Amino acid sequence: MIRILGAGVSGLTAALALARAGRPVELIDESFAIPPVGTALGLFPPAQRVLEQVGVLEPVRRRAATPREGHLLGAAGQVLATVPAGGGLLVSRSDLVSILHDALPASVRRRRERISDVRPLREDADLLVGADGTHSLVRRSGWPGTAARSHHVTVLRGTAEIPPPRVSETWGRG
Ligand SMILES: Cc1cc2nc3c(=O)[nH]c(=O)nc-3n(C[C@H](O)[C@H](O)[C@H](O)COP(=O)(O)OP(=O)(O)OC[C@H]3O[C@@H](n4cnc5c(N)ncnc54)[C@H](O)[C@@H]3O)c2cc1C
């Protein structure tokens, strides 16, 4: 049996791929929550190929925006660079997680639990997959000294109820 800790984008996709390959899978997450804020994830061709392999590319495409290009802007709003979208799709994280959830076959055993010690998870599993995010307990327990480090950069995020006039990223001093 393959056990996966974490049902975010990575854990859900791994569970789908392994189940489609005929493996028994147990997927563990503390909440199995659909992210409430649908900030856009850029999915480029390699990610799209994986989604195609697990059978969800078409539903993702139907919910995605397909920009032709994006702009890097300076702090004063000036265009620093125009970058072709390179076949990327923009999809809301909530939609992507919800599509992956819906595609999970019944054969995937779901277990809702907050894990604080990964050792028991290894005991009766052929493989433990750590898909438990930035502060991964699986990574920290197998590779001591690998706790996430601060880069002393503050990121502020927000959403607006308006369609973006164009896709852009603004760079400037904090
Ligand atoms: C602002 C921002 C923009 C981004 N834009 C992009 C983009 O455009 N394109 C792109 O490809 N990537 C983008 N990324 C990166 C991408 O979001 C992450 O790489 C991706 O979400 C990681 O998914 P994951 O499934 O590995 O982890 P997560 O989404 O963090 O999921 C981890 C899961 O594990 C569960 N979990 C964790 N610990 C435990 C525990 N102890 N017990 C039980 N459950 C546990 C959590 O509940 C969660 O469901 C962006 C990230 C940010 C912050």
The ligand as a Gaussian input file, in Angstrom:
#p B3LYP/6-31G(d) Opt

LIG

0 1
 C        1.491000      33.183000      -4.022000
 C        1.835000      31.859000      -4.660000
 C        1.701000      31.719000      -6.042000
 C        2.038000      30.518000      -6.645000
 N        1.880000      30.399000      -7.991000
 C        2.143000      29.240000      -8.595000
 C        1.921000      29.076000     -10.003000
 O        1.497000      30.010000     -10.685000
 N        2.173000      27.859000     -10.566000
 C        2.637000      26.811000      -9.814000
 O        2.835000      25.715000     -10.358000
 N        2.884000      26.942000      -8.480000
 C        2.641000      28.115000      -7.870000
 N        2.864000      28.255000      -6.529000
 C        3.415000      27.119000      -5.805000
 C        2.320000      26.110000      -5.535000
 O        1.226000      26.768000      -4.938000
 C        2.846000      25.049000      -4.570000
 O        4.012000      24.484000      -5.108000
 C        1.805000      23.962000      -4.397000
 O        0.584000      24.470000      -3.930000
 C        2.302000      22.955000      -3.420000
 O        1.287000      21.981000      -3.327000
 P        1.442000      20.788000      -2.344000
 O        0.294000      19.861000      -2.624000
 O        2.832000      20.244000      -2.431000
 O        1.328000      21.435000      -0.892000
 P        0.096000      22.175000      -0.182000
 O       -0.828000      22.796000      -1.172000
 O        0.702000      23.036000       0.865000
 O       -0.712000      20.980000       0.507000
 C       -0.223000      20.330000       1.650000
 C       -1.383000      19.547000       2.267000
 O       -0.857000      18.767000       3.342000
 C       -1.725000      18.849000       4.445000
 N       -0.880000      18.681000       5.635000
 C        0.285000      19.328000       5.918000
 N        0.807000      18.894000       7.068000
 C       -0.064000      17.958000       7.549000
 C       -0.080000      17.140000       8.729000
 N        0.899000      17.198000       9.633000
 N       -1.113000      16.280000       8.915000
 C       -2.123000      16.204000       8.007000
 N       -2.162000      16.953000       6.874000
 C       -1.137000      17.815000       6.640000
 C       -2.373000      20.237000       4.364000
 O       -3.657000      20.242000       4.993000
 C       -2.484000      20.445000       2.846000
 O       -3.747000      20.017000       2.346000
 C        2.527000      29.442000      -5.880000
 C        2.646000      29.567000      -4.472000
 C        2.291000      30.777000      -3.875000
 C        2.423000      30.901000      -2.371000

